[in-house]
Amino acid sequence: MSYADIFSQFEALTIMVVGDVMIDSYWWADVRRISPEAPVPVCEVKEKENRLGGAANVALNIAAMGAKPLLCSVVGNDKTGLTLRELFVQRGLSAEGLVASEQRPTSIKTRIIGNNTQMLRIDEEDSSVLSEKEQEMFVERVKTLFDNNRIDALVFQDYDKGVLSREVIERITALAHSKSVPVCVDPKKRNFAYYKDADLFKPNFKELKEGLKSDEIKAEEQSLMEAAKLLYDKMNVQKVFVTLSERGVFLADFGSKDRKSVLLPACVRKIADVSGAGDTVISLASLCMALHLQAEQVAHISNIAGGLVCEYVGVVPIDKTRLLTELEKA
């Protein structure tokens, strides 16, 4: 099957994205002098821009590939939450999976970009776990969306901001598997061990070492395979997909008879910003999983996509046309 055929099949898919949603705010500035008040640069702000971030960036990547994303998260009943919902409308995303909380603010990360270089990031958020009542409301919202839609794959996009907890993860995973929906995970440290039975588990190299509490793991195929086998034994994850930054990606498939693995190098690119690359990788991986593609195809398509978005400043979704061109050249 050609890449064009695969991309065409993506357009019939519906992917549920569950996790922490936020606003990525950018203040674009010129820097010409140092402040007389302290040894810090003075940023003359020229433009402000709000973008959807976190799990919402995964949804945007899925939409950019022509598929339908259904995003489920918890946001504050506040001004930032209203801004986020307006961004949903602007980007053509459904907000039916958003649950409003009176107890927590909507997460916003403000990046100050001076002379095209990120100089400072300001985070406004509450990373505490949802209350029992909020967890119940959230899981019920997910159930409703499952009942009302045909879901082809589910993505847990964990930014460790409190939406995902052990109970929420276990209940939604069980729900997805009861409907034969593959579960793909982009984990963070706090919940790392709770994603048991995932069909695809995608930590980055740092998260892999932290999750297994080992500094001995090397970015080499044999060492990565040993680490992946530990994850399989402990958590019964079927595919372990590790992003290795400039070293590429590694994928071990324990669901195949021969338990094969593949280590793909990164494509040489002019790197402007790595923000959001992991979002793009899990987005493409989930689409590939929904089509039950071979492990090598999952790794290759996701690897090329993750590299492409690193050429742009800030968090941006994938360009479908350019991705197809790059895949056909590779």
C-alpha positions as CSV (number, residue, x, y, z in Angstrom):
1,M,0.0,0.0,0.0
2,S,1.4,3.4,-1.0
3,Y,1.8,6.3,1.4
4,A,-0.9,8.1,-0.6
5,D,-3.3,5.2,0.0
6,I,-2.4,5.2,3.7
7,F,-3.1,8.9,4.0
8,S,-6.4,8.4,2.1
9,Q,-7.4,5.8,4.7
10,F,-6.5,8.2,7.6
11,E,-9.4,10.4,6.5
12,A,-12.0,7.8,7.5
13,L,-10.7,7.5,11.1
14,T,-11.9,9.0,14.4
15,I,-9.2,9.2,17.1
16,M,-10.1,10.0,20.7
17,V,-7.5,12.0,22.5
18,V,-7.6,12.0,26.3
19,G,-5.3,14.2,28.4
20,D,-4.1,17.6,29.5
21,V,-5.1,20.5,27.3
22,M,-3.6,24.0,27.5
23,I,-2.9,27.2,25.7
24,D,0.6,27.9,24.3
25,S,0.9,31.7,24.3
26,Y,3.7,33.4,22.4
27,W,4.9,36.9,23.0
28,W,7.1,37.8,20.0
29,A,9.6,40.6,20.9
30,D,12.6,42.6,19.8
31,V,15.6,42.8,22.2
32,R,17.9,45.7,21.8
33,R,19.2,46.5,25.3
34,I,19.7,45.4,28.9
35,S,17.5,46.6,31.6
36,P,19.0,49.3,34.0
37,E,17.1,47.7,36.8
38,A,18.7,44.2,36.6
39,P,21.0,42.3,34.3
40,V,18.2,41.1,32.1
41,P,17.2,41.8,28.5
42,V,14.3,44.3,27.8
43,C,11.8,42.6,25.5
44,E,9.7,45.0,23.3
45,V,6.6,43.0,22.6
46,K,5.5,43.3,19.0
47,E,2.9,40.5,18.7
48,K,1.0,38.1,21.0
49,E,-0.4,34.8,19.8
50,N,-2.4,32.0,21.5
51,R,-2.2,28.5,20.2
52,L,-3.8,25.2,21.4
53,G,-1.3,23.0,23.2
54,G,-0.8,19.8,25.0
55,A,-3.4,17.2,24.1
56,A,-5.0,19.8,21.8
57,N,-1.9,19.8,19.7
58,V,-2.3,16.1,19.2
59,A,-5.9,16.7,18.1
60,L,-4.7,19.4,15.6
61,N,-2.1,17.0,14.2
62,I,-4.8,14.3,13.7
63,A,-7.1,16.8,12.0
64,A,-4.2,18.0,9.8
65,M,-4.0,14.5,8.5
66,G,-7.6,14.5,7.5
67,A,-8.9,12.3,10.4
68,K,-11.5,13.3,13.0
69,P,-10.2,14.0,16.6
70,L,-12.4,13.8,19.6
71,L,-10.6,15.6,22.5
72,C,-11.5,14.9,26.1
73,S,-10.0,17.0,28.9
74,V,-10.8,19.1,32.0
75,V,-10.4,22.9,31.8
76,G,-11.1,25.8,34.2
77,N,-14.3,27.8,34.2
78,D,-12.3,30.9,33.7
79,K,-11.3,33.6,31.2
80,T,-8.4,31.4,29.9
81,G,-10.9,28.5,29.5
82,L,-13.1,30.7,27.4
83,T,-10.2,31.7,25.2
84,L,-9.4,28.0,24.8
85,R,-12.9,27.2,23.7
86,E,-12.8,30.1,21.2
87,L,-9.6,28.6,19.8
88,F,-11.4,25.2,19.5
89,V,-14.0,27.0,17.3
90,Q,-11.4,28.7,15.2
91,R,-9.6,25.5,14.6
92,G,-12.7,23.5,13.9
93,L,-12.4,21.2,16.9
94,S,-15.4,19.9,18.9
95,A,-15.5,21.0,22.5
96,E,-18.0,18.3,23.5
97,G,-15.3,16.4,25.4
98,L,-14.3,19.3,27.6
99,V,-15.4,19.2,31.2
100,A,-15.5,22.5,33.1
101,S,-14.0,22.7,36.6
102,E,-14.7,25.3,39.3
103,Q,-11.7,24.1,41.3
104,R,-8.8,24.5,38.9
105,P,-7.5,27.1,36.3
106,T,-7.0,26.4,32.6
107,S,-3.3,25.8,32.0
108,I,-1.5,28.4,30.0
109,K,2.2,28.5,29.1
110,T,3.5,31.8,28.0
111,R,6.8,31.9,26.0
112,I,8.6,35.1,25.4
113,I,10.5,34.9,22.1
114,G,13.1,37.6,21.8
115,N,14.9,38.0,18.4
116,N,13.5,34.5,17.5
117,T,15.0,32.9,20.6
118,Q,12.9,31.6,23.5
119,M,14.1,33.6,26.5
120,L,11.5,32.8,29.2
121,R,8.5,30.6,29.8
122,I,5.8,31.4,32.4
123,D,3.5,28.5,33.5
124,E,0.1,29.2,35.1
125,E,-1.5,25.9,36.1
126,D,-2.7,23.6,38.8
127,S,-1.1,20.1,38.5
128,S,-3.0,18.5,41.4
129,V,-5.1,15.4,40.6
130,L,-8.8,15.9,39.9
131,S,-11.3,15.5,42.7
132,E,-13.2,12.2,42.9
133,K,-16.3,14.1,41.6
134,E,-14.4,15.6,38.7
135,Q,-12.8,12.2,37.8
136,E,-16.3,10.6,37.7
137,M,-17.7,13.4,35.5
138,F,-14.7,13.1,33.2
139,V,-14.9,9.3,32.8
140,E,-18.7,9.6,32.2
141,R,-18.1,12.2,29.4
142,V,-15.6,9.8,27.8
143,K,-18.1,7.0,28.0
144,T,-20.8,9.1,26.4
145,L,-18.5,10.0,23.5
146,F,-17.6,6.3,23.1
147,D,-21.3,5.4,23.0
148,N,-22.1,8.1,20.4
149,N,-19.1,7.7,18.0
150,R,-17.1,4.9,16.3
151,I,-13.6,5.3,17.8
152,D,-10.7,3.8,15.8
153,A,-7.9,4.5,18.3
154,L,-7.4,6.2,21.7
155,V,-4.5,8.4,22.7
156,F,-3.5,9.2,26.3
157,Q,-1.6,12.5,26.0
158,D,-0.1,12.9,29.5
159,Y,1.4,16.3,30.4
160,D,1.3,15.6,34.2
161,K,-1.2,18.4,34.8
162,G,-3.7,16.3,36.9
163,V,-6.3,15.2,34.4
164,L,-5.0,11.7,34.2
165,S,-4.7,9.6,37.3
166,R,-4.4,5.9,37.9
167,E,-8.2,5.4,38.3
168,V,-9.0,7.5,35.2
169,I,-6.3,5.7,33.1
170,E,-7.4,2.2,34.2
171,R,-11.1,2.8,33.6
172,I,-10.7,4.4,30.2
173,T,-8.2,1.8,29.1
174,A,-10.7,-1.0,30.1
175,L,-13.5,0.9,28.2
176,A,-11.4,1.2,25.0
177,H,-10.3,-2.5,25.1
178,S,-13.9,-3.6,25.7
179,K,-14.7,-2.1,22.3
180,S,-11.5,-3.5,20.7
181,V,-10.0,0.1,20.4
182,P,-6.2,0.2,20.4
183,V,-4.7,2.4,23.2
184,C,-1.7,4.6,22.5
185,V,0.2,6.4,25.3
186,D,2.5,9.4,25.5
187,P,3.4,9.1,29.2
188,K,4.9,11.3,31.9
189,K,6.8,10.2,35.1
190,R,4.0,10.4,37.7
191,N,1.6,8.0,35.8
192,F,4.3,6.0,34.0
193,A,3.5,2.6,35.6
194,Y,-0.2,2.9,35.3
195,Y,-0.5,2.5,31.6
196,K,-0.7,-1.3,31.7
197,D,-2.0,-3.2,28.6
198,A,-1.4,-0.3,26.3
199,D,-1.1,-1.3,22.6
200,L,1.6,1.3,22.0
201,F,3.6,3.0,24.7
202,K,5.8,6.0,23.6
203,P,8.1,7.5,26.2
204,N,11.1,9.6,25.1
205,F,14.5,8.4,26.1
206,K,14.6,10.5,29.3
207,E,11.2,9.3,30.4
208,L,12.2,5.7,29.7
209,K,15.2,5.9,32.0
210,E,13.2,7.7,34.7
211,G,10.3,5.2,34.4
212,L,12.5,2.2,34.8
213,K,14.7,4.0,37.3
214,S,17.9,3.2,35.4
215,D,20.7,5.4,34.1
216,E,22.3,2.3,32.5
217,I,20.1,2.3,29.4
218,K,21.9,3.4,26.2
219,A,20.5,4.7,23.0
220,E,21.5,1.5,21.2
221,E,19.3,-1.2,19.8
222,Q,20.3,-4.0,22.2
223,S,20.1,-1.8,25.3
224,L,16.7,-0.4,24.2
225,M,15.4,-3.8,23.5
226,E,16.3,-5.0,27.0
227,A,14.5,-1.9,28.5
228,A,11.5,-2.5,26.2
229,K,11.4,-6.2,27.4
230,L,11.3,-4.9,31.0
231,L,8.3,-2.7,30.2
232,Y,6.6,-5.6,28.5
233,D,7.1,-7.9,31.4
234,K,6.0,-5.3,34.0
235,M,3.1,-3.6,32.1
236,N,2.1,-5.9,29.2
237,V,2.6,-3.1,26.7
238,Q,2.5,-4.5,23.2
239,K,4.6,-2.0,21.3
240,V,7.3,0.1,23.0
241,F,8.1,3.2,20.9
242,V,11.0,5.3,22.2
243,T,11.8,8.7,20.7
244,L,15.6,9.4,20.9
245,S,15.7,13.1,19.8
246,E,18.6,13.5,17.3
247,R,19.3,9.7,17.4
248,G,15.9,8.9,15.8
249,V,13.3,6.4,17.1
250,F,13.2,2.8,18.4
251,L,10.2,0.5,18.2
252,A,9.9,-3.0,19.7
253,D,6.8,-5.0,18.7
254,F,5.9,-7.7,21.3
255,G,2.6,-8.3,19.6
256,S,4.4,-9.9,16.6
257,K,5.4,-13.6,16.6
258,D,9.1,-12.8,16.3
259,R,9.1,-9.8,18.7
260,K,11.0,-7.8,16.2
261,S,12.5,-4.3,16.8
262,V,13.6,-1.4,14.6
263,L,16.0,1.5,15.2
264,L,15.6,4.3,12.7
265,P,18.0,7.3,12.5
266,A,16.7,10.8,12.6
267,C,16.6,12.7,9.3
268,V,19.1,15.5,9.2
269,R,17.2,18.8,9.4
270,K,17.7,22.4,10.4
271,I,16.2,22.3,14.0
272,A,14.4,25.5,15.0
273,D,12.3,24.2,18.0
274,V,11.6,20.7,19.3
275,S,8.4,21.8,21.0
276,G,5.5,19.6,20.0
277,A,7.5,17.0,18.2
278,G,6.3,14.3,20.6
279,D,2.7,15.3,20.0
280,T,3.2,14.8,16.3
281,V,4.9,11.5,16.7
282,I,2.1,10.0,18.9
283,S,-0.6,11.5,16.5
284,L,0.8,9.7,13.5
285,A,1.5,6.6,15.5
286,S,-2.1,6.4,16.6
287,L,-3.4,6.8,13.0
288,C,-1.1,4.0,11.9
289,M,-2.2,1.8,14.8
290,A,-5.9,2.4,13.9
291,L,-5.0,1.0,10.4
292,H,-3.0,-1.9,12.0
293,L,0.1,-1.0,9.9
294,Q,3.3,-2.9,10.4
295,A,5.7,-1.8,13.1
296,E,8.3,-0.5,10.6
297,Q,5.7,1.6,8.9
298,V,4.5,3.0,12.3
299,A,8.0,4.0,13.2
300,H,9.0,5.4,9.8
301,I,6.0,7.6,9.3
302,S,6.0,8.9,12.8
303,N,9.8,9.5,12.7
304,I,9.6,11.6,9.6
305,A,6.6,13.6,10.9
306,G,8.3,14.4,14.2
307,G,11.4,15.7,12.4
308,L,9.4,17.9,10.1
309,V,7.7,19.9,12.8
310,C,11.1,20.7,14.5
311,E,11.9,23.0,11.6
312,Y,9.3,25.5,12.8
313,V,9.4,27.9,15.9
314,G,6.7,27.0,18.4
315,V,4.2,24.2,18.6
316,V,2.7,23.6,15.1
317,P,0.7,20.7,13.6
318,I,2.1,18.6,10.7
319,D,1.9,19.7,7.1
320,K,0.2,16.7,5.4
321,T,1.3,17.5,1.9
322,R,4.9,18.0,2.9
323,L,4.9,14.8,5.0
324,L,3.7,12.8,2.0
325,T,6.4,14.3,-0.2
326,E,9.1,13.5,2.4
327,L,7.9,10.0,2.8
328,E,7.9,9.3,-0.9
329,K,11.5,10.7,-1.1
330,A,12.8,8.6,1.8
